[in-house]
Amino acid sequence: MDDKTRTEIEAAAFRALRHHLMEKRADVQNIDLMNLAGFCRNCLARWYQEAANERGVEMSKDEAREIYYGMPYDAWKAQMQTEADDAKKAAFEVAFRENVGPGKG
């Protein structure tokens, strides 16, 4: 497989994952994704931002999140995010520390 085709397939897979998380399973909370898989929608937006920055495209965290979520992140949170219980919050602290690290959220 040539590099162009591989890149196109990887991009299509990313778009399918985004569609799945944003359209088909918007009910799944970011905290649950992080606690179970070690990443969430915000991680995907951060990876998008990092890839852009590595290629000389200036992009802030908020800009990347708006691209990923299709709206300002605060609007998405207000519409979709539910309150997590204390056990989920504690598990998140561990998952975030292990998978993302300090200062990356």
PyMOL commands that place a pseudoatom at each C-alpha (Angstrom):
pseudoatom trace, name=CA, resn=MET, resi=1, chain=A, elem=C, hetatm=0, pos=[0.000, 0.000, 0.000]
pseudoatom trace, name=CA, resn=ASP, resi=2, chain=A, elem=C, hetatm=0, pos=[1.381, 3.407, -0.869]
pseudoatom trace, name=CA, resn=ASP, resi=3, chain=A, elem=C, hetatm=0, pos=[1.611, 6.255, 1.681]
pseudoatom trace, name=CA, resn=LYS, resi=4, chain=A, elem=C, hetatm=0, pos=[-1.167, 8.327, 0.065]
pseudoatom trace, name=CA, resn=THR, resi=5, chain=A, elem=C, hetatm=0, pos=[-3.641, 5.445, 0.210]
pseudoatom trace, name=CA, resn=ARG, resi=6, chain=A, elem=C, hetatm=0, pos=[-2.647, 4.596, 3.798]
pseudoatom trace, name=CA, resn=THR, resi=7, chain=A, elem=C, hetatm=0, pos=[-3.149, 8.223, 4.842]
pseudoatom trace, name=CA, resn=GLU, resi=8, chain=A, elem=C, hetatm=0, pos=[-6.571, 8.336, 3.142]
pseudoatom trace, name=CA, resn=ILE, resi=9, chain=A, elem=C, hetatm=0, pos=[-7.633, 5.123, 4.879]
pseudoatom trace, name=CA, resn=GLU, resi=10, chain=A, elem=C, hetatm=0, pos=[-6.415, 6.395, 8.259]
pseudoatom trace, name=CA, resn=ALA, resi=11, chain=A, elem=C, hetatm=0, pos=[-8.302, 9.667, 7.729]
pseudoatom trace, name=CA, resn=ALA, resi=12, chain=A, elem=C, hetatm=0, pos=[-11.461, 7.758, 6.806]
pseudoatom trace, name=CA, resn=ALA, resi=13, chain=A, elem=C, hetatm=0, pos=[-11.117, 5.618, 9.953]
pseudoatom trace, name=CA, resn=PHE, resi=14, chain=A, elem=C, hetatm=0, pos=[-10.721, 8.767, 12.086]
pseudoatom trace, name=CA, resn=ARG, resi=15, chain=A, elem=C, hetatm=0, pos=[-13.831, 10.284, 10.501]
pseudoatom trace, name=CA, resn=ALA, resi=16, chain=A, elem=C, hetatm=0, pos=[-15.755, 7.057, 11.167]
pseudoatom trace, name=CA, resn=LEU, resi=17, chain=A, elem=C, hetatm=0, pos=[-14.650, 7.061, 14.822]
pseudoatom trace, name=CA, resn=ARG, resi=18, chain=A, elem=C, hetatm=0, pos=[-15.623, 10.709, 15.194]
pseudoatom trace, name=CA, resn=HIS, resi=19, chain=A, elem=C, hetatm=0, pos=[-19.019, 10.058, 13.580]
pseudoatom trace, name=CA, resn=HIS, resi=20, chain=A, elem=C, hetatm=0, pos=[-19.599, 7.069, 15.838]
pseudoatom trace, name=CA, resn=LEU, resi=21, chain=A, elem=C, hetatm=0, pos=[-18.771, 9.023, 19.002]
pseudoatom trace, name=CA, resn=MET, resi=22, chain=A, elem=C, hetatm=0, pos=[-20.559, 12.225, 17.993]
pseudoatom trace, name=CA, resn=GLU, resi=23, chain=A, elem=C, hetatm=0, pos=[-23.616, 10.904, 16.145]
pseudoatom trace, name=CA, resn=LYS, resi=24, chain=A, elem=C, hetatm=0, pos=[-24.288, 7.291, 17.035]
pseudoatom trace, name=CA, resn=ARG, resi=25, chain=A, elem=C, hetatm=0, pos=[-23.053, 7.275, 20.646]
pseudoatom trace, name=CA, resn=ALA, resi=26, chain=A, elem=C, hetatm=0, pos=[-23.173, 10.868, 21.828]
pseudoatom trace, name=CA, resn=ASP, resi=27, chain=A, elem=C, hetatm=0, pos=[-24.801, 9.414, 24.945]
pseudoatom trace, name=CA, resn=VAL, resi=28, chain=A, elem=C, hetatm=0, pos=[-21.498, 7.870, 26.034]
pseudoatom trace, name=CA, resn=GLN, resi=29, chain=A, elem=C, hetatm=0, pos=[-19.858, 10.304, 28.418]
pseudoatom trace, name=CA, resn=ASN, resi=30, chain=A, elem=C, hetatm=0, pos=[-16.239, 11.404, 28.006]
pseudoatom trace, name=CA, resn=ILE, resi=31, chain=A, elem=C, hetatm=0, pos=[-15.512, 10.350, 31.586]
pseudoatom trace, name=CA, resn=ASP, resi=32, chain=A, elem=C, hetatm=0, pos=[-16.702, 6.813, 30.795]
pseudoatom trace, name=CA, resn=LEU, resi=33, chain=A, elem=C, hetatm=0, pos=[-14.531, 6.693, 27.667]
pseudoatom trace, name=CA, resn=MET, resi=34, chain=A, elem=C, hetatm=0, pos=[-11.492, 7.855, 29.625]
pseudoatom trace, name=CA, resn=ASN, resi=35, chain=A, elem=C, hetatm=0, pos=[-12.121, 5.480, 32.492]
pseudoatom trace, name=CA, resn=LEU, resi=36, chain=A, elem=C, hetatm=0, pos=[-12.569, 2.460, 30.223]
pseudoatom trace, name=CA, resn=ALA, resi=37, chain=A, elem=C, hetatm=0, pos=[-10.329, 3.191, 27.226]
pseudoatom trace, name=CA, resn=GLY, resi=38, chain=A, elem=C, hetatm=0, pos=[-7.819, 5.762, 28.439]
pseudoatom trace, name=CA, resn=PHE, resi=39, chain=A, elem=C, hetatm=0, pos=[-8.933, 8.381, 25.908]
pseudoatom trace, name=CA, resn=CYS, resi=40, chain=A, elem=C, hetatm=0, pos=[-11.995, 10.479, 25.130]
pseudoatom trace, name=CA, resn=ARG, resi=41, chain=A, elem=C, hetatm=0, pos=[-13.285, 12.988, 22.603]
pseudoatom trace, name=CA, resn=ASN, resi=42, chain=A, elem=C, hetatm=0, pos=[-11.078, 15.684, 24.128]
pseudoatom trace, name=CA, resn=CYS, resi=43, chain=A, elem=C, hetatm=0, pos=[-8.029, 13.472, 23.553]
pseudoatom trace, name=CA, resn=LEU, resi=44, chain=A, elem=C, hetatm=0, pos=[-9.016, 13.066, 19.907]
pseudoatom trace, name=CA, resn=ALA, resi=45, chain=A, elem=C, hetatm=0, pos=[-9.339, 16.841, 19.588]
pseudoatom trace, name=CA, resn=ARG, resi=46, chain=A, elem=C, hetatm=0, pos=[-5.936, 17.288, 21.269]
pseudoatom trace, name=CA, resn=TRP, resi=47, chain=A, elem=C, hetatm=0, pos=[-4.324, 14.764, 18.921]
pseudoatom trace, name=CA, resn=TYR, resi=48, chain=A, elem=C, hetatm=0, pos=[-5.868, 16.687, 16.014]
pseudoatom trace, name=CA, resn=GLN, resi=49, chain=A, elem=C, hetatm=0, pos=[-4.403, 19.926, 17.383]
pseudoatom trace, name=CA, resn=GLU, resi=50, chain=A, elem=C, hetatm=0, pos=[-0.987, 18.350, 17.924]
pseudoatom trace, name=CA, resn=ALA, resi=51, chain=A, elem=C, hetatm=0, pos=[-0.945, 16.954, 14.372]
pseudoatom trace, name=CA, resn=ALA, resi=52, chain=A, elem=C, hetatm=0, pos=[-1.853, 20.381, 13.009]
pseudoatom trace, name=CA, resn=ASN, resi=53, chain=A, elem=C, hetatm=0, pos=[0.798, 22.135, 15.095]
pseudoatom trace, name=CA, resn=GLU, resi=54, chain=A, elem=C, hetatm=0, pos=[3.446, 19.595, 14.028]
pseudoatom trace, name=CA, resn=ARG, resi=55, chain=A, elem=C, hetatm=0, pos=[2.678, 20.538, 10.436]
pseudoatom trace, name=CA, resn=GLY, resi=56, chain=A, elem=C, hetatm=0, pos=[2.985, 24.264, 11.063]
pseudoatom trace, name=CA, resn=VAL, resi=57, chain=A, elem=C, hetatm=0, pos=[-0.760, 24.918, 11.329]
pseudoatom trace, name=CA, resn=GLU, resi=58, chain=A, elem=C, hetatm=0, pos=[-1.432, 27.119, 14.353]
pseudoatom trace, name=CA, resn=MET, resi=59, chain=A, elem=C, hetatm=0, pos=[-4.395, 25.766, 16.296]
pseudoatom trace, name=CA, resn=SER, resi=60, chain=A, elem=C, hetatm=0, pos=[-5.421, 26.290, 19.896]
pseudoatom trace, name=CA, resn=LYS, resi=61, chain=A, elem=C, hetatm=0, pos=[-7.027, 23.681, 22.125]
pseudoatom trace, name=CA, resn=ASP, resi=62, chain=A, elem=C, hetatm=0, pos=[-10.358, 25.510, 21.866]
pseudoatom trace, name=CA, resn=GLU, resi=63, chain=A, elem=C, hetatm=0, pos=[-10.135, 25.677, 18.061]
pseudoatom trace, name=CA, resn=ALA, resi=64, chain=A, elem=C, hetatm=0, pos=[-9.384, 21.953, 17.844]
pseudoatom trace, name=CA, resn=ARG, resi=65, chain=A, elem=C, hetatm=0, pos=[-12.261, 21.110, 20.144]
pseudoatom trace, name=CA, resn=GLU, resi=66, chain=A, elem=C, hetatm=0, pos=[-14.663, 23.236, 18.115]
pseudoatom trace, name=CA, resn=ILE, resi=67, chain=A, elem=C, hetatm=0, pos=[-13.554, 21.458, 14.937]
pseudoatom trace, name=CA, resn=TYR, resi=68, chain=A, elem=C, hetatm=0, pos=[-13.944, 18.057, 16.576]
pseudoatom trace, name=CA, resn=TYR, resi=69, chain=A, elem=C, hetatm=0, pos=[-17.247, 18.736, 18.355]
pseudoatom trace, name=CA, resn=GLY, resi=70, chain=A, elem=C, hetatm=0, pos=[-18.725, 20.805, 15.533]
pseudoatom trace, name=CA, resn=MET, resi=71, chain=A, elem=C, hetatm=0, pos=[-19.569, 23.544, 18.027]
pseudoatom trace, name=CA, resn=PRO, resi=72, chain=A, elem=C, hetatm=0, pos=[-17.898, 25.309, 20.942]
pseudoatom trace, name=CA, resn=TYR, resi=73, chain=A, elem=C, hetatm=0, pos=[-16.968, 22.754, 23.583]
pseudoatom trace, name=CA, resn=ASP, resi=74, chain=A, elem=C, hetatm=0, pos=[-18.935, 24.559, 26.311]
pseudoatom trace, name=CA, resn=ALA, resi=75, chain=A, elem=C, hetatm=0, pos=[-22.088, 24.297, 24.164]
pseudoatom trace, name=CA, resn=TRP, resi=76, chain=A, elem=C, hetatm=0, pos=[-21.542, 20.564, 23.661]
pseudoatom trace, name=CA, resn=LYS, resi=77, chain=A, elem=C, hetatm=0, pos=[-20.971, 20.055, 27.388]
pseudoatom trace, name=CA, resn=ALA, resi=78, chain=A, elem=C, hetatm=0, pos=[-24.156, 21.940, 28.224]
pseudoatom trace, name=CA, resn=GLN, resi=79, chain=A, elem=C, hetatm=0, pos=[-26.168, 19.810, 25.786]
pseudoatom trace, name=CA, resn=MET, resi=80, chain=A, elem=C, hetatm=0, pos=[-24.610, 16.388, 26.293]
pseudoatom trace, name=CA, resn=GLN, resi=81, chain=A, elem=C, hetatm=0, pos=[-22.605, 16.058, 29.487]
pseudoatom trace, name=CA, resn=THR, resi=82, chain=A, elem=C, hetatm=0, pos=[-24.187, 14.685, 32.634]
pseudoatom trace, name=CA, resn=GLU, resi=83, chain=A, elem=C, hetatm=0, pos=[-22.879, 14.936, 36.179]
pseudoatom trace, name=CA, resn=ALA, resi=84, chain=A, elem=C, hetatm=0, pos=[-20.512, 12.142, 37.155]
pseudoatom trace, name=CA, resn=ASP, resi=85, chain=A, elem=C, hetatm=0, pos=[-20.635, 10.494, 40.553]
pseudoatom trace, name=CA, resn=ASP, resi=86, chain=A, elem=C, hetatm=0, pos=[-17.683, 10.545, 42.952]
pseudoatom trace, name=CA, resn=ALA, resi=87, chain=A, elem=C, hetatm=0, pos=[-16.516, 7.043, 41.964]
pseudoatom trace, name=CA, resn=LYS, resi=88, chain=A, elem=C, hetatm=0, pos=[-16.324, 7.993, 38.281]
pseudoatom trace, name=CA, resn=LYS, resi=89, chain=A, elem=C, hetatm=0, pos=[-14.496, 11.209, 39.137]
pseudoatom trace, name=CA, resn=ALA, resi=90, chain=A, elem=C, hetatm=0, pos=[-11.937, 9.309, 41.214]
pseudoatom trace, name=CA, resn=ALA, resi=91, chain=A, elem=C, hetatm=0, pos=[-11.418, 6.747, 38.447]
pseudoatom trace, name=CA, resn=PHE, resi=92, chain=A, elem=C, hetatm=0, pos=[-11.026, 9.587, 35.965]
pseudoatom trace, name=CA, resn=GLU, resi=93, chain=A, elem=C, hetatm=0, pos=[-8.231, 11.162, 38.005]
pseudoatom trace, name=CA, resn=VAL, resi=94, chain=A, elem=C, hetatm=0, pos=[-6.291, 7.895, 37.791]
pseudoatom trace, name=CA, resn=ALA, resi=95, chain=A, elem=C, hetatm=0, pos=[-7.067, 7.285, 34.103]
pseudoatom trace, name=CA, resn=PHE, resi=96, chain=A, elem=C, hetatm=0, pos=[-6.157, 10.852, 33.158]
pseudoatom trace, name=CA, resn=ARG, resi=97, chain=A, elem=C, hetatm=0, pos=[-2.885, 10.745, 35.069]
pseudoatom trace, name=CA, resn=GLU, resi=98, chain=A, elem=C, hetatm=0, pos=[-1.933, 7.371, 33.544]
pseudoatom trace, name=CA, resn=ASN, resi=99, chain=A, elem=C, hetatm=0, pos=[-2.980, 8.112, 29.966]
pseudoatom trace, name=CA, resn=VAL, resi=100, chain=A, elem=C, hetatm=0, pos=[-2.740, 11.842, 29.407]
pseudoatom trace, name=CA, resn=GLY, resi=101, chain=A, elem=C, hetatm=0, pos=[-0.499, 13.267, 32.085]
pseudoatom trace, name=CA, resn=PRO, resi=102, chain=A, elem=C, hetatm=0, pos=[-0.447, 16.584, 33.874]
pseudoatom trace, name=CA, resn=GLY, resi=103, chain=A, elem=C, hetatm=0, pos=[-1.026, 19.774, 31.904]
pseudoatom trace, name=CA, resn=LYS, resi=104, chain=A, elem=C, hetatm=0, pos=[-2.390, 18.106, 28.753]
pseudoatom trace, name=CA, resn=GLY, resi=105, chain=A, elem=C, hetatm=0, pos=[-6.144, 18.307, 29.368]
for i in range(1, 105): cmd.bond("trace and resi %d" % i, "trace and resi %d" % (i + 1))
show_as sticks, trace
zoom trace
